[in-house]
Amino acid sequence: MAQTGFGRRYFKAFVSGFFVAVPVTVTVLDRLAYVARVEGASMQPSLNPDGESSPDVVLLNRWSVRNYQVHRGDIVSVLSQNPLLTLGYKNRYVRVPDGHLWIEGDHHGHSFDSNTFGPVSRGLVHGRASHIIWPPSRWQRIEPSVPPERRPLLNWDGATEDGYDD
């Protein structure tokens, strides 16, 4: 009889813990952060440098983008625009409208990015990659970086881009 009472208490504790853990987990994943696997060549060499043999897993920080706090050089995850209009931007210079971002993968020509579909609304950004968490040999914080040849020449108001001395 004592075994039955113990089993019933264990089951009740498990069920009550489950009903607390699920909402907390959903809230964390929805509001704070989650993990994503980076596959393919689009972000090489910054992410997934060895190709398909060892894909990187990154922590996507959702908290930092809640107020559209995205900066040049950040690696972001974007919700798909459905249906996606492919424009095939081939111009060297493009004006990005207010409230939009120009997003490019590191591996030019192997990325499905703004060079293909144009500027992206800031509202579609749902995470910023902040850390590489797998494989363990690549554990590190991801620092924003922009290659010198890909920095903008001027802001729309004609001022030089802040933060970069060319």
Backbone hydrogen bonds in HBPLUS format (Angstrom, degrees):
<---DONOR---> <-ACCEPTOR-->    atom                        ^
c    i                          cat <-CA-CA->   ^        H-A-AA   ^      H-
h    n   atom  resd res      DA  || num        DHA   H-A  angle D-A-AA Bond
n    s   type  num  typ     dist DA aas  dist angle  dist       angle   num
A0005-GLY N   A0001-MET O   3.32 MM   4  6.69 158.5  2.37 152.1 156.5     1
A0006-PHE N   A0002-ALA O   3.06 MM   4  6.28 157.3  2.12 148.7 154.9     2
A0007-GLY N   A0003-GLN O   2.94 MM   4  6.16 160.6  1.98 150.1 155.2     3
A0008-ARG N   A0004-THR O   2.97 MM   4  6.15 155.2  2.03 147.4 154.1     4
A0009-ARG N   A0005-GLY O   3.01 MM   4  6.20 158.5  2.06 145.7 151.3     5
A0010-TYR N   A0006-PHE O   2.90 MM   4  6.10 159.8  1.94 150.1 156.1     6
A0011-PHE N   A0007-GLY O   2.92 MM   4  6.09 158.5  1.97 145.4 151.1     7
A0012-LYS N   A0008-ARG O   2.95 MM   4  6.17 160.4  1.99 148.2 153.3     8
A0013-ALA N   A0009-ARG O   2.92 MM   4  6.12 159.1  1.96 150.3 156.0     9
A0014-PHE N   A0010-TYR O   2.91 MM   4  6.13 155.6  1.97 147.6 154.7    10
A0015-VAL N   A0011-PHE O   2.92 MM   4  6.14 164.9  1.94 153.8 157.3    11
A0016-SER N   A0012-LYS O   2.95 MM   4  6.10 168.4  1.96 151.0 154.5    12
A0017-GLY N   A0013-ALA O   2.91 MM   4  5.96 156.0  1.97 143.8 151.1    13
A0018-PHE N   A0014-PHE O   2.83 MM   4  6.00 150.2  1.92 146.5 155.3    14
A0019-PHE N   A0015-VAL O   3.02 MM   4  6.30 157.6  2.07 150.5 155.2    15
A0020-VAL N   A0017-GLY O   3.18 MM   3  5.14 144.6  2.31  96.0 106.4    16
A0021-ALA N   A0017-GLY O   2.78 MM   4  5.95 165.7  1.80 155.0 159.5    17
A0022-VAL N   A0018-PHE O   3.03 MM   4  6.02 170.0  2.04 155.7 156.7    18
A0024-VAL N   A0020-VAL O   3.28 MM   4  6.41 160.1  2.33 148.9 154.9    19
A0025-THR N   A0021-ALA O   2.86 MM   4  5.95 163.3  1.89 153.8 158.5    20
A0026-VAL N   A0022-VAL O   2.94 MM   4  6.10 166.6  1.96 157.6 161.1    21
A0027-THR N   A0023-PRO O   2.95 MM   4  6.04 157.9  2.00 143.3 149.5    22
A0028-VAL N   A0024-VAL O   2.94 MM   4  6.17 161.5  1.98 151.0 156.0    23
A0029-LEU N   A0025-THR O   2.94 MM   4  6.15 169.6  1.95 155.4 158.0    24
A0030-ASP N   A0026-VAL O   2.87 MM   4  5.94 146.8  1.98 143.8 153.5    25
A0031-ARG N   A0027-THR O   2.82 MM   4  5.79 159.4  1.87 153.9 158.4    26
A0032-LEU N   A0028-VAL O   2.84 MM   4  5.03 148.2  1.94 131.3 141.7    27
A0033-ALA N   A0028-VAL O   3.13 MM   5  6.35 148.6  2.23 145.5 154.9    28
A0062-ARG N   A0032-LEU O   2.70 MM  30  5.02 141.5  1.85 131.3 140.2    29
A0063-TRP N   A0032-LEU O   3.13 MM  31  4.77 146.5  2.25 136.5 129.8    30
A0034-TYR N   A0060-LEU O   3.08 MM  26  5.38 147.9  2.19 139.3 149.1    31
A0060-LEU N   A0034-TYR O   2.70 MM  26  5.38 169.4  1.71 176.5 179.1    32
A0036-ALA N   A0058-VAL O   2.96 MM  22  5.48 151.6  2.04 151.5 160.1    33
A0058-VAL N   A0036-ALA O   2.86 MM  22  5.48 159.3  1.91 163.5 163.0    34
A0038-VAL N   A0056-ASP O   2.75 MM  18  5.32 176.8  1.75 164.9 165.0    35
A0044-GLN N   A0041-ALA O   3.20 MM   3  5.34 170.4  2.21 113.8 116.4    36
A0107-HIS N   A0042-SER O   3.02 MM  65  5.04 175.4  2.02 132.3 133.5    37
A0047-LEU N   A0043-MET O   2.92 MM   4  5.29 171.3  1.93 133.9 136.9    38
A0051-GLY N   A0048-ASN O   3.14 MM   3  5.49 164.3  2.16 117.4 119.7    39
A0057-VAL N   A0134-TRP O   2.87 MM  77  4.87 151.9  1.95 142.6 142.8    40
A0133-ILE N   A0057-VAL O   2.79 MM  76  5.69 158.4  1.84 156.5 163.9    41
A0134-TRP N   A0057-VAL O   3.27 MM  77  4.87 134.8  2.48 140.9 136.9    42
A0059-LEU N   A0131-HIS O   2.86 MM  72  5.30 158.5  1.90 151.0 157.3    43
A0130-SER N   A0059-LEU O   2.94 MM  71  5.85 166.6  1.96 173.2 177.6    44
A0061-ASN N   A0128-ARG O   2.77 MM  67  5.07 168.0  1.79 142.2 138.2    45
A0128-ARG N   A0061-ASN O   3.11 MM  67  5.07 153.3  2.19 119.4 126.9    46
A0065-VAL N   A0062-ARG O   3.29 MM   3  5.56 144.9  2.42 103.2 112.5    47
A0066-ARG N   A0063-TRP O   3.36 MM   3  5.45 165.1  2.39 106.0 110.3    48
A0068-TYR N   A0065-VAL O   2.97 MM   3  4.66 156.6  2.02 112.1 109.7    49
A0074-ASP N   A0071-HIS O   3.04 MM   3  5.75 163.5  2.07 144.1 144.7    50
A0145-SER N   A0073-GLY O   3.36 MM  72  4.51 145.6  2.49 113.0 108.0    51
A0129-ALA N   A0075-ILE O   2.74 MM  54  5.42 153.6  1.81 151.0 159.7    52
A0077-SER N   A0127-GLY O   2.80 MM  50  5.11 158.6  1.84 146.4 147.8    53
A0126-HIS N   A0077-SER O   2.99 MM  49  5.94 159.3  2.03 152.1 158.8    54
A0079-LEU N   A0124-LEU O   2.77 MM  45  5.16 167.3  1.79 154.4 154.8    55
A0087-LEU N   A0116-THR O   2.83 MM  29  5.86 132.6  2.06 143.6 158.5    56
A0088-GLY N   A0116-THR O   2.79 MM  28  4.47 166.4  1.80 140.8 138.8    57
A0089-TYR N   A0115-ASN O   2.87 MM  26  5.00 118.0  2.27 129.1 145.3    58
A0100-HIS N   A0097-PRO O   3.17 MM   3  5.64 137.5  2.36 140.9 138.9    59
A0122-ARG N   A0099-GLY O   2.97 MM  23  5.78 167.8  1.98 147.4 145.0    60
A0101-LEU N   A0120-VAL O   2.67 MM  19  5.14 150.5  1.75 144.5 154.3    61
A0120-VAL N   A0101-LEU O   2.78 MM  19  5.14 166.3  1.79 153.0 156.8    62
A0114-SER N   A0103-ILE O   2.73 MM  11  5.19 166.1  1.75 163.8 167.2    63
A0110-HIS N   A0107-HIS O   2.91 MM   3  5.60 158.9  1.95 143.6 147.8    64
A0116-THR N   A0113-ASP O   2.81 MM   3  5.49 155.5  1.86 120.6 128.6    65
A0117-PHE N   A0113-ASP O   3.07 MM   4  6.39 159.9  2.11 146.8 152.6    66
A0118-GLY N   A0114-SER O   2.79 MM   4  4.21 144.4  1.92 118.1 120.9    67
A0124-LEU N   A0121-SER O   3.00 MM   3  5.67 166.2  2.02 120.8 125.3    68
A0125-VAL N   A0122-ARG O   3.15 MM   3  5.59 164.0  2.18 114.3 119.3    69
A0142-ILE N   A0130-SER O   2.84 MM  12  5.18 173.3  1.84 129.4 131.2    70
A0132-ILE N   A0140-GLN O   2.85 MM   8  5.41 160.8  1.89 159.6 166.0    71
A0140-GLN N   A0132-ILE O   3.35 MM   8  5.41 151.9  2.43 134.4 139.6    72
A0138-ARG N   A0135-PRO O   2.84 MM   3  5.61 163.1  1.87 126.8 132.6    73
A0139-TRP N   A0136-PRO O   3.30 MM   3  5.25 174.1  2.30 108.7 108.9    74
A0150-ARG N   A0147-PRO O   2.90 MM   3  5.47 163.5  1.93 123.3 128.7    75
A0151-ARG N   A0148-PRO O   3.46 MM   3  5.57 173.1  2.47 109.3 110.0    76
A0155-ASN N   A0159-ALA O   2.88 MM   4  5.49 172.7  1.89 169.0 171.5    77
A0158-GLY N   A0155-ASN O   2.95 MM   3  5.30 161.0  1.98 114.6 119.7    78
